[in-house]
Amino acid sequence: MKHMKVGGLMTDDVVSAVPATSFKEVAKLLAEHEISGVPVVDDDDHVVGVVSESDLLAHHELTARNLMTTPAVTVHAEETVADAARLMVRRGVERLPVIDEEERLVGIVTRRDLLGVYLRPDAEIRRRIREDVLSDAMDLPGYAVDVHVLDGVVTLGGRVRQRSRARMLVGLAERVDGVVAVVDRLSFTEDDTRPASPTRTPHEIPW
């Protein structure tokens, strides 16, 4: 399964501050670049906090060190867009500084950036399901399952041999970038999810 990574979506020209940046300079950065927050980095480019517009409005401290929210909520460049979106929602933040393997700032991703993934064209979603799910992951021919996509909602139809395969197919389709929901209209010929009936051996026959 191919998933869009944060590194492919982030803005790598990051506007940042240092702990000693003054209140006025931070406010100027936000205004000049029309952004709502900046990561604060130390001398090694490690993210030590984030200053947002709400931080500026709530406080009138002298420097970013006093203003910033810490510890910063960050995301690694190799994490998936879906994981980044869940982290944003869970932590209630509007942006995530992106860090590399050595925890250094390499970019920033915003909610608006992530929203773009969920505006993926239906035709592209359908192609990804056919190629990544049916062909690569499930080793099924393209005609084996009917795939219809409308406004990000995927409808899967047709018949597969086993119920477990149908469940797996739905689960994989739900994980494709841009999929909003999956409607399961698959049928199966064998329910392999039910426990097999126990069979008696000759030694179990009562005399």
C-alpha positions in Angstrom: 0.0 0.0 0.0 1.3 3.4 -1.0 0.4 6.2 1.4 1.2 9.9 0.9 3.9 10.9 3.4 4.0 14.2 5.3 7.4 15.0 3.6 5.7 15.1 0.2 3.1 17.6 1.4 4.9 19.9 3.8 6.2 23.4 3.1 10.0 23.2 3.4 10.6 26.9 3.4 9.7 27.3 7.0 9.4 30.6 8.8 10.7 30.1 12.3 11.8 32.0 15.4 14.4 31.4 18.1 13.8 31.7 21.9 15.2 35.2 22.0 13.0 36.6 19.2 11.0 39.5 20.6 7.2 39.7 20.9 7.2 42.4 18.2 9.4 40.4 15.8 7.2 37.3 16.1 4.1 39.4 15.5 5.8 40.9 12.4 6.7 37.5 11.1 3.1 36.3 11.3 1.8 39.4 9.6 4.4 39.6 6.8 4.1 35.9 5.9 0.3 35.7 6.5 0.7 32.7 8.8 -0.9 31.9 12.1 2.0 30.4 13.9 5.8 29.7 13.9 7.9 27.0 15.3 10.7 28.1 17.8 14.0 26.3 17.2 17.3 26.1 19.2 20.8 26.5 17.8 20.7 22.9 16.4 17.3 23.4 14.6 15.5 21.3 17.2 11.9 22.4 17.7 11.5 23.6 21.3 8.0 25.2 21.0 5.5 26.9 18.8 4.1 30.5 19.0 0.6 31.0 17.6 -1.6 34.1 17.1 -3.6 33.0 20.2 -0.3 33.0 22.2 0.4 36.5 21.2 -3.2 37.7 22.0 -3.2 36.0 25.4 0.2 37.2 26.6 2.5 40.2 26.1 5.7 38.7 27.2 9.0 39.9 25.9 10.3 36.9 23.9 9.3 33.8 22.1 10.7 31.8 25.0 8.0 33.1 27.3 5.3 33.1 24.6 5.7 29.6 23.1 3.6 26.5 23.8 5.9 23.7 24.8 6.6 20.9 24.3 5.9 21.3 20.6 3.6 18.8 18.8 5.7 17.6 15.9 5.5 15.0 13.1 8.2 13.1 11.3 8.5 13.6 7.5 8.1 9.8 6.9 4.7 9.6 8.7 1.6 9.3 6.7 -0.8 12.2 6.0 -3.6 10.2 7.7 -1.5 9.9 10.9 -0.6 13.6 10.8 -4.3 14.5 10.5 -5.3 12.3 13.4 -2.5 13.8 15.5 -3.7 17.4 14.7 -7.3 16.6 15.7 -6.2 14.7 18.8 -4.0 17.6 20.0 -6.2 20.4 18.7 -3.5 22.2 16.7 -3.6 24.0 13.4 -0.1 23.2 12.2 2.7 20.6 12.8 6.4 21.3 12.5 8.0 18.5 10.5 11.2 17.0 11.7 13.8 14.6 10.3 15.4 11.5 11.8 17.7 13.7 14.0 14.7 15.7 15.3 15.6 18.8 13.3 13.1 21.1 11.7 12.7 20.4 7.9 9.2 21.8 7.2 5.7 22.5 8.4 2.3 21.1 7.5 -1.1 22.8 8.2 -4.6 21.7 8.3 -5.2 23.3 4.9 -2.4 21.2 3.5 -3.9 18.0 4.8 -7.4 18.9 3.6 -6.0 18.9 0.1 -5.6 15.1 0.3 -9.3 14.7 0.9 -10.0 16.7 -2.2 -8.3 14.0 -4.3 -10.2 13.4 -7.6 -12.5 10.4 -7.6 -10.8 8.9 -10.7 -7.5 9.0 -8.9 -8.9 7.3 -5.8 -10.5 4.6 -8.1 -7.2 4.0 -9.8 -5.3 3.7 -6.5 -7.8 1.1 -5.2 -7.5 -1.0 -8.4 -3.7 -0.8 -8.5 -2.7 -0.7 -4.8 -5.4 -2.7 -3.2 -6.8 -5.1 -5.8 -3.7 -5.8 -7.8 -0.7 -5.3 -5.4 -2.2 -6.1 -2.0 -4.9 -8.7 -2.8 -3.4 -10.1 -6.1 -6.8 -9.9 -7.7 -7.5 -9.0 -11.4 -9.0 -5.6 -11.9 -12.4 -7.0 -13.1 -12.8 -9.1 -9.9 -14.5 -6.2 -8.0 -16.6 -3.3 -9.1 -15.2 0.0 -7.7 -17.3 3.1 -7.9 -16.2 6.4 -6.3 -18.3 9.5 -5.8 -17.1 12.5 -3.7 -14.6 10.3 -2.0 -17.2 7.6 -1.0 -16.1 4.2 -2.4 -18.7 1.5 -3.2 -17.3 -2.0 -3.6 -19.4 -4.6 -5.4 -19.0 -8.1 -6.8 -18.2 -11.5 -5.3 -15.0 -12.9 -3.7 -14.4 -16.4 -2.6 -13.9 -15.8 1.2 -15.6 -13.5 3.7 -12.2 -12.8 5.3 -10.9 -11.5 1.9 -14.0 -9.3 1.5 -13.3 -7.8 5.0 -9.6 -7.3 4.2 -10.6 -5.6 0.9 -12.9 -3.1 2.7 -10.2 -2.4 5.3 -7.5 -1.7 2.8 -9.8 0.5 0.7 -10.6 2.6 3.8 -6.9 3.4 4.2 -6.4 4.8 0.7 -5.5 8.5 0.8 -8.6 10.6 0.0 -11.2 7.9 0.8 -14.0 9.4 3.0 -16.0 6.2 3.5 -16.4 2.7 2.0 -19.8 1.1 1.2 -19.5 -2.7 1.3 -21.7 -4.4 -1.2 -19.4 -7.4 -1.6 -20.7 -11.0 -1.4 -18.7 -14.2 -0.8 -19.1 -17.9 -1.4 -17.4 -19.2 1.7 -17.7 -17.8 5.3 -14.2 -18.7 6.6 -14.7 -16.5 9.6 -17.0 -18.9 11.4 -15.3 -21.6 13.6 -15.4 -25.0 12.1 -17.7 -27.6 13.7 -15.8 -30.0 15.9 -15.5 -33.4 14.4 -15.5 -36.5 16.6 -12.7 -39.0 16.4 -13.3 -42.8 17.0 -11.9 -42.4 20.5 -14.6 -39.9 21.4 -17.5 -42.2 20.5 -19.3 -43.4 23.6 -19.7 -47.1 24.1 
